[in-house]
């Protein structure tokens, strides 16, 4: 399959949003599309914060019918956050920013505060669940005004929803 090539973004306060198609099985192929969007537009999207792990992706993601490579941690997060019945619209720095373009990275990094601020909710992906992970997450958030949940018994994620 042909490799995905990013299109340059328009000038201004714009970014790309990833739409992940629904699937009933966690191991179903990840099918997505990227679309340029004005930051602050009336679009309900989520944002993802996570540890990249590897510096370079080697896991295939089908994006607009072409292959885009993502890291194992990104793939795991997408598989567990993907919905069964509705598309998931999400902003992920490793996917929504053209990592091969210094100018795209510089422009998008300068807008990250706005991107996170306009997100409906921010997922903080801590990785695959292990014994003690839930207790650790609760301890970290005990003094903060956040809500959190576990999307499945196999995954640990926090939803940062600022309540104060």
TIVO-2410 file (N, C-alpha, C; in nm, 3 decimals):
# residues 164
REC num residu      c1      c2      c3 atome chaine
REC   1      X   0.084  -0.118   0.000     N      A
REC   1      X   0.000   0.000   0.000    CA      A
REC   1      X   0.089   0.124   0.000     C      A
REC   2      X   0.046   0.225  -0.069     N      A
REC   2      X   0.121   0.350  -0.081    CA      A
REC   2      X   0.131   0.421   0.055     C      A
REC   3      X   0.243   0.487   0.078     N      A
REC   3      X   0.266   0.558   0.204    CA      A
REC   3      X   0.189   0.690   0.206     C      A
REC   4      X   0.134   0.724   0.321     N      A
REC   4      X   0.058   0.849   0.338    CA      A
REC   4      X   0.152   0.968   0.329     C      A
REC   5      X   0.112   1.070   0.256     N      A
REC   5      X   0.188   1.195   0.246    CA      A
REC   5      X   0.101   1.309   0.299     C      A
REC   6      X   0.155   1.385   0.392     N      A
REC   6      X   0.083   1.498   0.450    CA      A
REC   6      X   0.071   1.611   0.350     C      A
REC   7      X  -0.042   1.678   0.352     N      A
REC   7      X  -0.062   1.799   0.274    CA      A
REC   7      X  -0.029   1.917   0.365     C      A
REC   8      X   0.036   2.021   0.313     N      A
REC   8      X   0.065   2.137   0.398    CA      A
REC   8      X  -0.065   2.199   0.450     C      A
REC   9      X  -0.057   2.251   0.571     N      A
REC   9      X  -0.173   2.317   0.631    CA      A
REC   9      X  -0.187   2.460   0.579     C      A
REC  10      X  -0.308   2.510   0.579     N      A
REC  10      X  -0.333   2.649   0.545    CA      A
REC  10      X  -0.273   2.738   0.653     C      A
REC  11      X  -0.244   2.863   0.621     N      A
REC  11      X  -0.193   2.954   0.725    CA      A
REC  11      X  -0.301   2.980   0.831     C      A
REC  12      X  -0.256   3.014   0.950     N      A
REC  12      X  -0.350   3.050   1.055    CA      A
REC  12      X  -0.361   2.945   1.163     C      A
REC  13      X  -0.469   2.954   1.240     N      A
REC  13      X  -0.493   2.865   1.353    CA      A
REC  13      X  -0.566   2.740   1.307     C      A
REC  14      X  -0.493   2.653   1.239     N      A
REC  14      X  -0.550   2.529   1.187    CA      A
REC  14      X  -0.465   2.411   1.232     C      A
REC  15      X  -0.527   2.296   1.234     N      A
REC  15      X  -0.459   2.172   1.264    CA      A
REC  15      X  -0.526   2.060   1.186     C      A
REC  16      X  -0.476   1.940   1.203     N      A
REC  16      X  -0.541   1.822   1.144    CA      A
REC  16      X  -0.610   1.746   1.256     C      A
REC  17      X  -0.725   1.689   1.227     N      A
REC  17      X  -0.794   1.600   1.320    CA      A
REC  17      X  -0.803   1.463   1.256     C      A
REC  18      X  -0.782   1.362   1.338     N      A
REC  18      X  -0.788   1.223   1.293    CA      A
REC  18      X  -0.926   1.167   1.325     C      A
REC  19      X  -0.990   1.109   1.226     N      A
REC  19      X  -1.117   1.040   1.247    CA      A
REC  19      X  -1.090   0.891   1.237     C      A
REC  20      X  -1.115   0.820   1.347     N      A
REC  20      X  -1.093   0.676   1.354    CA      A
REC  20      X  -1.228   0.608   1.334     C      A
REC  21      X  -1.235   0.522   1.233     N      A
REC  21      X  -1.360   0.452   1.205    CA      A
REC  21      X  -1.390   0.351   1.315     C      A
REC  22      X  -1.518   0.331   1.344     N      A
REC  22      X  -1.555   0.235   1.450    CA      A
REC  22      X  -1.524   0.091   1.411     C      A
REC  23      X  -1.508   0.008   1.512     N      A
REC  23      X  -1.488  -0.136   1.492    CA      A
REC  23      X  -1.530  -0.207   1.619     C      A
REC  24      X  -1.587  -0.324   1.604     N      A
REC  24      X  -1.635  -0.399   1.721    CA      A
REC  24      X  -1.525  -0.478   1.790     C      A
REC  25      X  -1.416  -0.505   1.721     N      A
REC  25      X  -1.307  -0.583   1.780    CA      A
REC  25      X  -1.183  -0.495   1.800     C      A
REC  26      X  -1.118  -0.511   1.914     N      A
REC  26      X  -0.998  -0.433   1.944    CA      A
REC  26      X  -0.889  -0.456   1.840     C      A
REC  27      X  -0.879  -0.579   1.789     N      A
REC  27      X  -0.772  -0.611   1.695    CA      A
REC  27      X  -0.809  -0.587   1.548     C      A
REC  28      X  -0.926  -0.527   1.523     N      A
REC  28      X  -0.964  -0.494   1.386    CA      A
REC  28      X  -0.868  -0.388   1.331     C      A
REC  29      X  -0.846  -0.386   1.199     N      A
REC  29      X  -0.756  -0.286   1.141    CA      A
REC  29      X  -0.800  -0.144   1.177     C      A
REC  30      X  -0.703  -0.058   1.197     N      A
REC  30      X  -0.730   0.083   1.226    CA      A
REC  30      X  -0.745   0.157   1.094     C      A
REC  31      X  -0.865   0.206   1.069     N      A
REC  31      X  -0.895   0.281   0.948    CA      A
REC  31      X  -0.928   0.424   0.988     C      A
REC  32      X  -0.856   0.519   0.928     N      A
REC  32      X  -0.867   0.657   0.970    CA      A
REC  32      X  -0.862   0.753   0.852     C      A
REC  33      X  -0.890   0.878   0.882     N      A
REC  33      X  -0.869   0.985   0.784    CA      A
REC  33      X  -0.823   1.109   0.859     C      A
REC  34      X  -0.748   1.193   0.791     N      A
REC  34      X  -0.701   1.319   0.848    CA      A
REC  34      X  -0.766   1.434   0.772     C      A
REC  35      X  -0.810   1.535   0.848     N      A
REC  35      X  -0.875   1.649   0.784    CA      A
REC  35      X  -0.829   1.778   0.852     C      A
REC  36      X  -0.798   1.877   0.771     N      A
REC  36      X  -0.762   2.008   0.825    CA      A
REC  36      X  -0.886   2.073   0.887     C      A
REC  37      X  -0.865   2.134   1.004     N      A
REC  37      X  -0.974   2.196   1.077    CA      A
REC  37      X  -0.924   2.323   1.143     C      A
REC  38      X  -1.007   2.425   1.146     N      A
REC  38      X  -0.974   2.547   1.218    CA      A
REC  38      X  -0.988   2.521   1.368     C      A
REC  39      X  -0.888   2.559   1.444     N      A
REC  39      X  -0.893   2.541   1.589    CA      A
REC  39      X  -1.000   2.635   1.645     C      A
REC  40      X  -1.089   2.580   1.726     N      A
REC  40      X  -1.198   2.657   1.783    CA      A
REC  40      X  -1.327   2.646   1.705     C      A
REC  41      X  -1.322   2.577   1.591     N      A
REC  41      X  -1.445   2.555   1.514    CA      A
REC  41      X  -1.539   2.467   1.597     C      A
REC  42      X  -1.663   2.469   1.562     N      A
REC  42      X  -1.765   2.393   1.637    CA      A
REC  42      X  -1.757   2.244   1.607     C      A
REC  43      X  -1.640   2.186   1.630     N      A
REC  43      X  -1.620   2.043   1.608    CA      A
REC  43      X  -1.584   1.981   1.742     C      A
REC  44      X  -1.658   1.877   1.780     N      A
REC  44      X  -1.631   1.807   1.905    CA      A
REC  44      X  -1.522   1.704   1.877     C      A
REC  45      X  -1.406   1.724   1.939     N      A
REC  45      X  -1.296   1.629   1.923    CA      A
REC  45      X  -1.230   1.604   2.057     C      A
REC  46      X  -1.161   1.495   2.065     N      A
REC  46      X  -1.084   1.458   2.183    CA      A
REC  46      X  -0.937   1.483   2.151     C      A
REC  47      X  -0.855   1.490   2.253     N      A
REC  47      X  -0.710   1.499   2.233    CA      A
REC  47      X  -0.647   1.387   2.315     C      A
REC  48      X  -0.531   1.343   2.272     N      A
REC  48      X  -0.463   1.233   2.339    CA      A
REC  48      X  -0.324   1.278   2.382     C      A
REC  49      X  -0.294   1.252   2.508     N      A
REC  49      X  -0.160   1.273   2.561    CA      A
REC  49      X  -0.109   1.137   2.604     C      A
REC  50      X   0.010   1.102   2.561     N      A
REC  50      X   0.065   0.970   2.592    CA      A
REC  50      X   0.216   0.972   2.571     C      A
REC  51      X   0.282   0.871   2.621     N      A
REC  51      X   0.425   0.855   2.600    CA      A
REC  51      X   0.444   0.785   2.466     C      A
REC  52      X   0.522   0.843   2.379     N      A
REC  52      X   0.543   0.786   2.247    CA      A
REC  52      X   0.606   0.648   2.253     C      A
REC  53      X   0.700   0.631   2.343     N      A
REC  53      X   0.777   0.505   2.343    CA      A
REC  53      X   0.887   0.518   2.240     C      A
REC  54      X   0.878   0.444   2.132     N      A
REC  54      X   0.977   0.450   2.025    CA      A
REC  54      X   0.974   0.588   1.958     C      A
REC  55      X   1.089   0.632   1.910     N      A
REC  55      X   1.098   0.762   1.843    CA      A
REC  55      X   1.033   0.760   1.705     C      A
REC  56      X   1.029   0.642   1.645     N      A
REC  56      X   0.975   0.629   1.509    CA      A
REC  56      X   0.874   0.515   1.507     C      A
REC  57      X   0.763   0.539   1.439     N      A
REC  57      X   0.657   0.439   1.431    CA      A
REC  57      X   0.688   0.327   1.335     C      A
REC  58      X   0.642   0.207   1.370     N      A
REC  58      X   0.656   0.093   1.281    CA      A
REC  58      X   0.527   0.013   1.271     C      A
REC  59      X   0.417   0.067   1.326     N      A
REC  59      X   0.287   0.001   1.324    CA      A
REC  59      X   0.201   0.067   1.217     C      A
REC  60      X   0.148  -0.008   1.122     N      A
REC  60      X   0.071   0.053   1.014    CA      A
REC  60      X  -0.068   0.100   1.057     C      A
REC  61      X  -0.102   0.217   1.011     N      A
REC  61      X  -0.234   0.277   1.029    CA      A
REC  61      X  -0.282   0.313   0.889     C      A
REC  62      X  -0.400   0.269   0.852     N      A
REC  62      X  -0.452   0.303   0.719    CA      A
REC  62      X  -0.522   0.438   0.730     C      A
REC  63      X  -0.463   0.538   0.664     N      A
REC  63      X  -0.513   0.675   0.671    CA      A
REC  63      X  -0.544   0.722   0.529     C      A
REC  64      X  -0.670   0.751   0.504     N      A
REC  64      X  -0.714   0.793   0.371    CA      A
REC  64      X  -0.670   0.694   0.264     C      A
REC  65      X  -0.674   0.565   0.298     N      A
REC  65      X  -0.640   0.458   0.204    CA      A
REC  65      X  -0.491   0.435   0.184     C      A
REC  66      X  -0.409   0.505   0.262     N      A
REC  66      X  -0.264   0.490   0.250    CA      A
REC  66      X  -0.206   0.454   0.386     C      A
REC  67      X  -0.082   0.411   0.389     N      A
REC  67      X  -0.020   0.367   0.513    CA      A
REC  67      X   0.056   0.479   0.581     C      A
REC  68      X   0.025   0.497   0.709     N      A
REC  68      X   0.093   0.591   0.797    CA      A
REC  68      X   0.144   0.509   0.914     C      A
REC  69      X   0.269   0.527   0.952     N      A
REC  69      X   0.325   0.445   1.060    CA      A
REC  69      X   0.319   0.519   1.193     C      A
REC  70      X   0.274   0.447   1.296     N      A
REC  70      X   0.261   0.502   1.431    CA      A
REC  70      X   0.335   0.411   1.528     C      A
REC  71      X   0.357   0.460   1.649     N      A
REC  71      X   0.426   0.380   1.750    CA      A
REC  71      X   0.329   0.278   1.812     C      A
REC  72      X   0.385   0.180   1.877     N      A
REC  72      X   0.307   0.078   1.945    CA      A
REC  72      X   0.216   0.140   2.051     C      A
REC  73      X   0.265   0.237   2.129     N      A
REC  73      X   0.181   0.302   2.230    CA      A
REC  73      X   0.065   0.377   2.167     C      A
REC  74      X   0.088   0.443   2.057     N      A
REC  74      X  -0.020   0.514   1.988    CA      A
REC  74      X  -0.123   0.415   1.936     C      A
REC  75      X  -0.075   0.307   1.877     N      A
REC  75      X  -0.165   0.204   1.826    CA      A
REC  75      X  -0.250   0.146   1.939     C      A
REC  76      X  -0.188   0.116   2.051     N      A
REC  76      X  -0.259   0.059   2.164    CA      A
REC  76      X  -0.367   0.155   2.215     C      A
REC  77      X  -0.332   0.282   2.227     N      A
REC  77      X  -0.430   0.382   2.271    CA      A
REC  77      X  -0.547   0.389   2.174     C      A
REC  78      X  -0.518   0.397   2.045     N      A
REC  78      X  -0.626   0.407   1.945    CA      A
REC  78      X  -0.715   0.283   1.948     C      A
REC  79      X  -0.656   0.167   1.961     N      A
REC  79      X  -0.736   0.044   1.965    CA      A
REC  79      X  -0.830   0.041   2.085     C      A
REC  80      X  -0.785   0.091   2.200     N      A
REC  80      X  -0.868   0.087   2.320    CA      A
REC  80      X  -0.966   0.203   2.329     C      A
REC  81      X  -0.934   0.315   2.267     N      A
REC  81      X  -1.023   0.431   2.271    CA      A
REC  81      X  -1.124   0.432   2.157     C      A
REC  82      X  -1.095   0.357   2.051     N      A
REC  82      X  -1.185   0.351   1.936    CA      A
REC  82      X  -1.323   0.304   1.981     C      A
REC  83      X  -1.424   0.362   1.923     N      A
REC  83      X  -1.562   0.327   1.956    CA      A
REC  83      X  -1.610   0.212   1.870     C      A
REC  84      X  -1.714   0.146   1.918     N      A
REC  84      X  -1.772   0.035   1.842    CA      A
REC  84      X  -1.876   0.080   1.742     C      A
REC  85      X  -1.940   0.194   1.767     N      A
REC  85      X  -2.053   0.233   1.683    CA      A
REC  85      X  -2.042   0.370   1.617     C      A
REC  86      X  -1.952   0.455   1.663     N      A
REC  86      X  -1.939   0.589   1.608    CA      A
REC  86      X  -1.792   0.620   1.579     C      A
REC  87      X  -1.765   0.704   1.481     N      A
REC  87      X  -1.627   0.745   1.458    CA      A
REC  87      X  -1.574   0.823   1.578     C      A
REC  88      X  -1.445   0.815   1.600     N      A
REC  88      X  -1.377   0.890   1.705    CA      A
REC  88      X  -1.296   0.999   1.638     C      A
REC  89      X  -1.324   1.124   1.671     N      A
REC  89      X  -1.247   1.236   1.618    CA      A
REC  89      X  -1.150   1.278   1.727     C      A
REC  90      X  -1.020   1.272   1.695     N      A
REC  90      X  -0.918   1.289   1.797    CA      A
REC  90      X  -0.796   1.361   1.741     C      A
REC  91      X  -0.729   1.437   1.828     N      A
REC  91      X  -0.604   1.502   1.792    CA      A
REC  91      X  -0.492   1.430   1.866     C      A
REC  92      X  -0.393   1.383   1.790     N      A
REC  92      X  -0.277   1.314   1.845    CA      A
REC  92      X  -0.155   1.377   1.780     C      A
REC  93      X  -0.066   1.432   1.860     N      A
REC  93      X   0.048   1.504   1.803    CA      A
REC  93      X   0.128   1.421   1.704     C      A
REC  94      X   0.154   1.295   1.735     N      A
REC  94      X   0.237   1.211   1.649    CA      A
REC  94      X   0.174   1.183   1.513     C      A
REC  95      X   0.041   1.196   1.504     N      A
REC  95      X  -0.029   1.168   1.380    CA      A
REC  95      X  -0.074   1.298   1.312     C      A
REC  96      X  -0.123   1.391   1.388     N      A
REC  96      X  -0.181   1.513   1.331    CA      A
REC  96      X  -0.077   1.618   1.293     C      A
REC  97      X   0.044   1.599   1.340     N      A
REC  97      X   0.156   1.686   1.300    CA      A
REC  97      X   0.246   1.606   1.206     C      A
REC  98      X   0.282   1.666   1.096     N      A
REC  98      X   0.375   1.602   1.003    CA      A
REC  98      X   0.514   1.601   1.067     C      A
REC  99      X   0.553   1.487   1.121     N      A
REC  99      X   0.678   1.475   1.195    CA      A
REC  99      X   0.801   1.487   1.106     C      A
REC 100      X   0.783   1.482   0.975     N      A
REC 100      X   0.897   1.496   0.883    CA      A
REC 100      X   0.919   1.641   0.840     C      A
REC 101      X   0.829   1.731   0.883     N      A
REC 101      X   0.837   1.871   0.841    CA      A
REC 101      X   0.867   1.963   0.960     C      A
REC 102      X   0.989   2.018   0.966     N      A
REC 102      X   1.020   2.110   1.076    CA      A
REC 102      X   0.925   2.229   1.083     C      A
REC 103      X   0.884   2.283   0.970     N      A
REC 103      X   0.794   2.398   0.972    CA      A
REC 103      X   0.655   2.359   1.025     C      A
REC 104      X   0.606   2.241   0.988     N      A
REC 104      X   0.477   2.195   1.039    CA      A
REC 104      X   0.487   2.171   1.190     C      A
REC 105      X   0.596   2.106   1.233     N      A
REC 105      X   0.614   2.081   1.376    CA      A
REC 105      X   0.620   2.212   1.454     C      A
REC 106      X   0.698   2.309   1.406     N      A
REC 106      X   0.709   2.437   1.477    CA      A
REC 106      X   0.575   2.509   1.486     C      A
REC 107      X   0.503   2.513   1.376     N      A
REC 107      X   0.374   2.582   1.375    CA      A
REC 107      X   0.273   2.513   1.466     C      A
REC 108      X   0.268   2.380   1.460     N      A
REC 108      X   0.169   2.306   1.539    CA      A
REC 108      X   0.203   2.305   1.688     C      A
REC 109      X   0.331   2.293   1.722     N      A
REC 109      X   0.371   2.297   1.864    CA      A
REC 109      X   0.330   2.430   1.926     C      A
REC 110      X   0.342   2.539   1.850     N      A
REC 110      X   0.303   2.670   1.904    CA      A
REC 110      X   0.152   2.681   1.927     C      A
REC 111      X   0.075   2.593   1.865     N      A
REC 111      X  -0.072   2.594   1.880    CA      A
REC 111      X  -0.124   2.487   1.975     C      A
REC 112      X  -0.035   2.406   2.031     N      A
REC 112      X  -0.080   2.292   2.112    CA      A
REC 112      X  -0.164   2.333   2.233     C      A
REC 113      X  -0.133   2.445   2.296     N      A
REC 113      X  -0.214   2.491   2.409    CA      A
REC 113      X  -0.357   2.514   2.366     C      A
REC 114      X  -0.376   2.579   2.252     N      A
REC 114      X  -0.511   2.603   2.199    CA      A
REC 114      X  -0.580   2.473   2.159     C      A
REC 115      X  -0.504   2.383   2.099     N      A
REC 115      X  -0.561   2.255   2.056    CA      A
REC 115      X  -0.615   2.179   2.176     C      A
REC 116      X  -0.536   2.170   2.282     N      A
REC 116      X  -0.583   2.101   2.402    CA      A
REC 116      X  -0.697   2.176   2.469     C      A
REC 117      X  -0.691   2.308   2.471     N      A
REC 117      X  -0.795   2.389   2.534    CA      A
REC 117      X  -0.931   2.371   2.466     C      A
REC 118      X  -0.931   2.358   2.334     N      A
REC 118      X  -1.057   2.345   2.260    CA      A
REC 118      X  -1.108   2.201   2.250     C      A
REC 119      X  -1.028   2.106   2.295     N      A
REC 119      X  -1.072   1.966   2.293    CA      A
REC 119      X  -1.189   1.948   2.389     C      A
REC 120      X  -1.283   1.865   2.350     N      A
REC 120      X  -1.396   1.833   2.438    CA      A
REC 120      X  -1.346   1.763   2.564     C      A
REC 121      X  -1.248   1.674   2.545     N      A
REC 121      X  -1.190   1.599   2.654    CA      A
REC 121      X  -1.049   1.558   2.614     C      A
REC 122      X  -0.961   1.543   2.711     N      A
REC 122      X  -0.824   1.500   2.685    CA      A
REC 122      X  -0.803   1.363   2.749     C      A
REC 123      X  -0.766   1.267   2.668     N      A
REC 123      X  -0.732   1.135   2.719    CA      A
REC 123      X  -0.584   1.134   2.755     C      A
REC 124      X  -0.551   1.083   2.872     N      A
REC 124      X  -0.412   1.064   2.912    CA      A
REC 124      X  -0.392   0.913   2.914     C      A
REC 125      X  -0.320   0.864   2.815     N      A
REC 125      X  -0.302   0.720   2.800    CA      A
REC 125      X  -0.179   0.675   2.879     C      A
REC 126      X  -0.202   0.587   2.974     N      A
REC 126      X  -0.093   0.536   3.057    CA      A
REC 126      X  -0.044   0.400   3.012     C      A
REC 127      X  -0.106   0.345   2.911     N      A
REC 127      X  -0.062   0.217   2.857    CA      A
REC 127      X  -0.149   0.103   2.903     C      A
REC 128      X  -0.105  -0.016   2.868     N      A
REC 128      X  -0.177  -0.136   2.906    CA      A
REC 128      X  -0.182  -0.147   3.058     C      A
REC 129      X  -0.294  -0.190   3.107     N      A
REC 129      X  -0.315  -0.199   3.251    CA      A
REC 129      X  -0.229  -0.309   3.313     C      A
REC 130      X  -0.177  -0.279   3.431     N      A
REC 130      X  -0.101  -0.375   3.510    CA      A
REC 130      X  -0.147  -0.364   3.654     C      A
REC 131      X  -0.112  -0.460   3.734     N      A
REC 131      X  -0.150  -0.456   3.874    CA      A
REC 131      X  -0.094  -0.330   3.939     C      A
REC 132      X  -0.179  -0.256   4.007     N      A
REC 132      X  -0.137  -0.135   4.076    CA      A
REC 132      X  -0.152  -0.008   3.994     C      A
REC 133      X  -0.180  -0.020   3.865     N      A
REC 133      X  -0.190   0.099   3.780    CA      A
REC 133      X  -0.305   0.189   3.824     C      A
REC 134      X  -0.419   0.129   3.852     N      A
REC 134      X  -0.535   0.209   3.892    CA      A
REC 134      X  -0.507   0.284   4.022     C      A
REC 135      X  -0.445   0.218   4.120     N      A
REC 135      X  -0.412   0.284   4.246    CA      A
REC 135      X  -0.315   0.400   4.224     C      A
REC 136      X  -0.218   0.380   4.137     N      A
REC 136      X  -0.122   0.485   4.106    CA      A
REC 136      X  -0.193   0.605   4.043     C      A
REC 137      X  -0.280   0.580   3.947     N      A
REC 137      X  -0.353   0.688   3.881    CA      A
REC 137      X  -0.438   0.765   3.981     C      A
REC 138      X  -0.506   0.694   4.071     N      A
REC 138      X  -0.588   0.762   4.172    CA      A
REC 138      X  -0.503   0.847   4.263     C      A
REC 139      X  -0.386   0.799   4.300     N      A
REC 139      X  -0.297   0.875   4.387    CA      A
REC 139      X  -0.248   1.002   4.317     C      A
REC 140      X  -0.214   0.991   4.191     N      A
REC 140      X  -0.166   1.106   4.115    CA      A
REC 140      X  -0.275   1.212   4.107     C      A
REC 141      X  -0.397   1.170   4.085     N      A
REC 141      X  -0.507   1.264   4.063    CA      A
REC 141      X  -0.578   1.307   4.191     C      A
REC 142      X  -0.541   1.252   4.305     N      A
REC 142      X  -0.613   1.279   4.430    CA      A
REC 142      X  -0.620   1.427   4.462     C      A
REC 143      X  -0.517   1.502   4.431     N      A
REC 143      X  -0.516   1.644   4.464    CA      A
REC 143      X  -0.555   1.732   4.346     C      A
REC 144      X  -0.599   1.674   4.241     N      A
REC 144      X  -0.637   1.749   4.120    CA      A
REC 144      X  -0.787   1.742   4.098     C      A
REC 145      X  -0.838   1.831   4.013     N      A
REC 145      X  -0.980   1.831   3.979    CA      A
REC 145      X  -0.999   1.765   3.843     C      A
REC 146      X  -0.992   1.634   3.841     N      A
REC 146      X  -1.007   1.558   3.719    CA      A
REC 146      X  -1.110   1.448   3.743     C      A
REC 147      X  -1.169   1.404   3.634     N      A
REC 147      X  -1.249   1.282   3.637    CA      A
REC 147      X  -1.167   1.179   3.561     C      A
REC 148      X  -1.178   1.053   3.599     N      A
REC 148      X  -1.108   0.951   3.521    CA      A
REC 148      X  -1.191   0.825   3.515     C      A
REC 149      X  -1.160   0.743   3.417     N      A
REC 149      X  -1.229   0.617   3.402    CA      A
REC 149      X  -1.137   0.518   3.333     C      A
REC 150      X  -1.174   0.392   3.343     N      A
REC 150      X  -1.101   0.287   3.274    CA      A
REC 150      X  -1.185   0.246   3.154     C      A
REC 151      X  -1.137   0.267   3.030     N      A
REC 151      X  -1.217   0.231   2.913    CA      A
REC 151      X  -1.238   0.081   2.897     C      A
REC 152      X  -1.151   0.002   2.954     N      A
REC 152      X  -1.170  -0.143   2.952    CA      A
REC 152      X  -1.085  -0.203   3.061     C      A
REC 153      X  -1.113  -0.326   3.097     N      A
REC 153      X  -1.034  -0.388   3.203    CA      A
REC 153      X  -0.891  -0.418   3.159     C      A
REC 154      X  -0.863  -0.404   3.032     N      A
REC 154      X  -0.730  -0.434   2.979    CA      A
REC 154      X  -0.646  -0.309   2.954     C      A
REC 155      X  -0.705  -0.192   2.972     N      A
REC 155      X  -0.633  -0.069   2.939    CA      A
REC 155      X  -0.648   0.033   3.050     C      A
REC 156      X  -0.549   0.114   3.065     N      A
REC 156      X  -0.553   0.218   3.167    CA      A
REC 156      X  -0.544   0.351   3.097     C      A
REC 157      X  -0.643   0.432   3.115     N      A
REC 157      X  -0.645   0.564   3.054    CA      A
REC 157      X  -0.708   0.659   3.154     C      A
REC 158      X  -0.667   0.781   3.148     N      A
REC 158      X  -0.729   0.884   3.228    CA      A
REC 158      X  -0.797   0.981   3.134     C      A
REC 159      X  -0.911   1.029   3.174     N      A
REC 159      X  -0.974   1.134   3.097    CA      A
REC 159      X  -0.956   1.261   3.177     C      A
REC 160      X  -0.876   1.351   3.125     N      A
REC 160      X  -0.855   1.478   3.193    CA      A
REC 160      X  -0.968   1.571   3.154     C      A
REC 161      X  -1.059   1.587   3.244     N      A
REC 161      X  -1.170   1.679   3.221    CA      A
REC 161      X  -1.161   1.781   3.333     C      A
REC 162      X  -1.116   1.898   3.300     N      A
REC 162      X  -1.091   1.998   3.402    CA      A
REC 162      X  -1.223   2.043   3.463     C      A
REC 163      X  -1.235   2.029   3.594     N      A
REC 163      X  -1.360   2.059   3.661    CA      A
REC 163      X  -1.350   2.181   3.751     C      A
REC 164      X  -1.236   2.246   3.755     N      A
REC 164      X  -1.226   2.366   3.837    CA      A
REC 164      X  -1.167   2.479   3.755     C      A
***
